[in-house]
Amino acid sequence: MNSTLRSAGPVQRALIATALGVALGAGALVWTRTEILSLRYHLARLVDLEAAMRAEVEKLTVEVAALSAPARIEKQARALGLGDPSPGQVVHPVRPGGDVAAGGPGK
């Protein structure tokens, strides 16, 4: 302890302790507010990113629906020279228990 604090009376020590407490409290308040502001900016960036991702998902959903449309697939198949199978080309798989799999003659 330095000589000034040793010679200080109880009132002066209380004032120094109070000033130190106020300074620490003010520092903690500034740090807290700065941290809150930083987190708000980060949250705003995440909200913007979420909106962009939702728009991208919507765009891709529409694209998948367009690309998987049966009429489009049939048109592409015909362009490749594919057509409807003849009756001898259709095979209905049989399950190990003897049942015909879904989509077979039993359906």
Protein Blocks (a to p, Z undefined) as FASTA:
>chain_A
ZZklmmpcfklmmmmmmmmmmmmmmmmmmmmmmmmmmmmmmmmmmmmmmmmmmmmmmmmm
mmmmmmmgmklmmmmmmmnopacddfklpccdddfkopacehiakZZ
